[in-house]
Structure formats: C-alpha cells, structure tokens
Amino acid sequence: MIDTHTHCLHSHDSQQSPRDMIEKAISLNMEYLAITDHFDGELTLLPEFSYIRQIDLENHFSELIALKHEYADRIQVGVGIECGYMKEADCIYLDKLSKYDFDMTINSVHMVEYEDCYFKSYFDKRTKFQAYEAYLKAVRESLDCPYHYDSVAHIGYVARKATYPDTKLRIEEHQDLIDDILKTIIAKGKSLEVNTNSKGTGEDFLPSKEILQRYRQLGGSLLTFGSDAHTVDRIGDKYSIATEFLKSIGFQYIFKYISHQPIAVKL
C-alpha cells in the first residue's frame, strides 16, 4: 500500500504534523508515503490571494528529509511538493525547485483563467461546458511547463465544487481534448494520478473510470495513487476500491517515486 499525494501543516490548508502522517501510514502497514505540500507559486502573482500562507520550502524540505532518515527502517518517506500551475509562475518554479532534491513533484491545476475553480464564482459566469473545457485546456497547457514534474494530479478537480445539477466530467463531451491530454502524458513519460479526494464529483476517484479506461486504451501505463489527504484519517482512503478497478481494466502496477524515478509496485 502506497500513497503519493498527502499534505501536512506545511500546506496552508492542513493542520496535521508530518510525524503524525507518517505514524498513521505505518499503522496502515504502508510501505511508502509521499508528503507533497502545496507550493502555490501562482497565487503570489494574484493579489486577491495574498491571504494564503505560502510554504516555507527550506523548512518543508529539511524537516521531511530528517523524518525520512529517522523512519527509514519502518517506512519509505517520499519528500514531495505539489505545484499549482499558471503559465506566469513558470519562472518561480524553475528558480525554486532547482534548489531542492525532491523525490516527486506533482503538477496540478487549480487556477483557470486567473480564477480558482474551487469557488462558486467560477461557475456562476460559465456554462458547464465552458467551465470544464477551460479547465481541461489549462491542464493541457500545464503539461508543457518548463520545470520538472512526475505526476499529473486530480484530472477532474473542476467538478469538486461545481454548482451544476450534473457535476460529472463526461469524456464524450470533451473527447478530443481529453485524448490530447492523455496522449501527451504518455508521450512525456509522466504518471497519471488516481486521486480519491473526489467528494462532489459523482466519482469514486479522479479521473473517472471512463478516462482511466481511455488512458489504458491509448497505451498508458504509469499511474500513481493519491488520497490527497489533508488529515490523518484520509491517508490511503479508498485504496482498495481504486486498485481493484485498475486491476479489472488490465493495470498490473502503480508507481512510487524516489529521486524522481518511478518504481513499480505490484497491484
């Protein structure tokens, strides 16, 4: 059992200590836990988000490295980061990420057309098609960012707080764009994340089963599992549900990352 996407109090939206996260993972008999706190470089460029506490990268890295060594005989700890994409923030990530030897970097999209699609205001001014298409275009653009990343997080995030009667991101409504995203992930040798923080989306996990099946059809093989836990009680959440589905459609492995190298874990 592994979890490649979790958050501790180094993120602005978590209060859990990294030690408590690791101890919880050990209690679940996990072999690997990556702590991948938010590096919201894009928000530093938007004054309306100045209230968001930014990560202390030096403290984040040094504390997790110390814990990684302390717990080395009990669990493998991945020292990670989650970078929120916005093209204008490329230079920030290029500068900062080069200073730290992370095990894995997650590429995620929260900001779409300078708005966080987590908020109701994003949906108030767009039809469902417009809102989801703009989000997917931002995901596609993020895949060409100039800094290194390993996995592509929670495709379908836009549906978490959507206000439409039907919140599902349906592949048939955005087929060409979703295919382009999946083909690009494959071509670049990146991992597609299976994220079980899916409340509000109408799905067990993100991306949907249909998108994961399409990824498989297109030849995709690199997958990570991420609970996106911000509290200890959600570490590894729905792991068995996600992995049983992946096995049912022909996947044999998921992957953990050490020094940005994917290591296969048999399902």
VOSE-880876 format. One record per residue (C-alpha): residue in one letter; x, y negated, z. Coordinates in steps of 0.1 Angstrom, whole numbers, plus 5000, padded with zeros to 4 digits. Layout:
BEGIN
AXYZ
...
//
This chain:
BEGIN
M500050005000
I501449664990
D500149304989
T501949054967
H499848734975
T499348615010
H499548285029
C500748185064
L500847855082
H503447725058
S500547665035
H498147365043
D495147605043
S496347875068
Q496947885105
Q498548235107
S502148275117
P504248475092
R505248715120
D501648795127
M501048855090
I503949095089
E502949275121
K499449325106
A500849465074
I502949715094
S499749815113
L498249895080
N501250115070
M502149885042
E505449925025
Y505649575011
L504149235019
A504948915000
I504248585017
T503648344989
D502648005003
H501247714983
F503747484966
D501347224953
G503647004933
E500846894910
L499046734939
T501846504947
L501146334914
L497446274922
P496846004949
E493446144958
F495046454972
S497646274994
Y495846415024
I497146775015
R500146875036
Q502946975014
I505047285021
D508447245037
L510347455013
E513547475033
N511747595064
H509547835044
F512447995028
S514748015058
E512148145082
L510948415058
I514548525049
A515148565087
L512048775091
K512848975060
H516149085076
E514549135111
Y511849365098
A513949545071
D513749885088
R509949865092
I508549695060
Q509849525029
V509049155030
G508948954998
V509848595001
G507548414976
I505848094965
E502648014946
C503047714922
G499947534912
Y500247444875
M499847104859
K502047014830
E503146684845
A504546874875
D506947094854
C509946874864
I509146914901
Y509147284899
L512147304877
D514147094902
K512947264935
L512647624925
S516247644913
K517447584949
Y515947904964
D516348274956
F512748374959
D511648734954
M508548634934
T506848324921
I503148314914
N501748104886
S498247974894
V495847724881
H493647524904
M493647184887
V491747144854
E491746804836
Y493046644868
E490246794890
D490347094913
C487747334900
Y487147444936
F484947134941
K481347084932
S482146764913
Y484046964887
F480847154877
D478446864880
K479746694849
R480247014828
T478147294814
K479247634824
F480847694790
Q482747364792
A483947424827
Y485147774821
E486647704787
A488647414801
Y489847624830
L490947904806
K492747654784
A494647534814
V495647894822
R496847954787
E498947634788
S500447734822
L501848044806
D504347834786
C505647644816
P509447594816
Y510147734851
H510248104860
Y507248284873
D506448654878
S502748694881
V499648514869
A497148474897
H493348504901
I492148454865
G488548364871
Y489348124901
V486947874884
A483948094894
R484648094931
K482747774938
A480847734906
T477347604911
Y475647774881
P472848034886
D475148284869
T478748234880
K480448524862
L483148454838
R482048664809
I484748784784
E482348784754
E481748414759
H485548334757
Q486848634738
D489548464717
L490948254744
I491048544769
D492648764744
D495248494737
I495948474775
L496348844779
K498548894748
T500748604760
I501148754795
I502149084779
A504548924754
K506248724781
G506649034803
K504648884832
S502349064856
L498649014857
E497448984893
V494449174906
N493148934933
T490449044958
N489648704971
S486548704948
K483748574970
G481248374950
T482348514916
G480048814914
E483049034910
D484949274933
F488149114922
L489748874897
P490048914868
S486849104862
K486749474853
E486049394817
I489149164815
L491349434831
Q490049694806
R490849454778
Y494349404792
R494749774792
Q493449804756
L495949534745
G498849734760
G499249554793
S501049754820
L502349514846
L499949454874
T500249314909
F497749344938
G497049034958
S494548994986
D495148614986
A494848645024
H495048325045
T494148515077
V495548855090
D492149025087
R492148995049
I495649145043
G495149435019
D491449365015
K489649594991
Y492949754981
S491350094977
I488549954956
A490849774932
T493350064929
E490750324923
F489350124895
L492750064880
K493450444881
S490050504865
I490950304834
G494350454830
F496850254850
Q499450454870
Y501350184887
I501249844903
F504349634909
K506149464938
Y508849204932
I512349184947
S514648914934
H512148854905
Q512449224894
P509249424891
I509449754910
A506750014902
V504550154930
K502650474921
L498950444924
//
